[in-house]
Amino acid sequence: MRLGENIRKLREERGFTQQQLADKMYVSRQTVCRWENGSRCPDLIMAKKLADEFDVTMDDLISEEDMREYDRFAGSERFEAFRNKRHFLELQKKILAFLQTLGGVYLSIGLLLRVHFHMRIPTWGILLGIIVVIAAFIAYYWTCKKMEE
């Protein structure tokens, strides 16, 4: 696991010394040194605080692949493209989660009306649902296009 290396790289990128990071995390400098050399690992709560301090996700803090990509692009003009791609991937995840939630709510309301009240969904409800789904798919398509650029 490259957690220690990732902590060191992120700390150095932000211009922190081990002591400065230790002060921010309310631990000793030796603790930060042990994290970086791999003899100790931060607990889950401390890893979350580190990720927040470095403005990265927990996956980024722990993952080897993301940090390799990060290292490859850091310091170049392609770095911004890499960050934008990650931003649009997160946006796509949020749009898909929204669509999934919307579908579940819509299905639940439809079943509730049909089973308990022996009613159908009104036409305006269907049209509103279709409009919202189309808008979400357009946003998803837009993020796909932005990622390709």
Secondary structure as the mmCIF struct_conf table of DSSP 4:
data_model
#
loop_
_struct_conf.conf_type_id
_struct_conf.id
_struct_conf.beg_label_comp_id
_struct_conf.beg_label_asym_id
_struct_conf.beg_label_seq_id
_struct_conf.end_label_comp_id
_struct_conf.end_label_asym_id
_struct_conf.end_label_seq_id
HELX_RH_AL_P HELX_RH_AL_P1 LEU A 3 GLU A 13
TURN_TY1_P TURN_TY1_P1 ARG A 14 GLY A 15
HELX_RH_AL_P HELX_RH_AL_P2 GLN A 18 MET A 25
TURN_TY1_P TURN_TY1_P2 TYR A 26 TYR A 26
BEND BEND1 VAL A 27 VAL A 27
HELX_RH_AL_P HELX_RH_AL_P3 ARG A 29 ASN A 37
TURN_TY1_P TURN_TY1_P3 GLY A 38 GLY A 38
BEND BEND2 SER A 39 ARG A 40
HELX_RH_AL_P HELX_RH_AL_P4 LEU A 44 PHE A 54
TURN_TY1_P TURN_TY1_P4 ASP A 55 ASP A 55
HELX_RH_AL_P HELX_RH_AL_P5 MET A 58 ILE A 62
HELX_RH_AL_P HELX_RH_AL_P6 GLU A 64 PHE A 73
TURN_TY1_P TURN_TY1_P5 ALA A 74 GLY A 75
BEND BEND3 SER A 76 SER A 76
TURN_TY1_P TURN_TY1_P6 GLU A 77 GLU A 77
HELX_RH_AL_P HELX_RH_AL_P7 ARG A 78 HIS A 116
BEND BEND4 PHE A 117 PHE A 117
HELX_RH_AL_P HELX_RH_AL_P8 THR A 123 GLU A 148
#
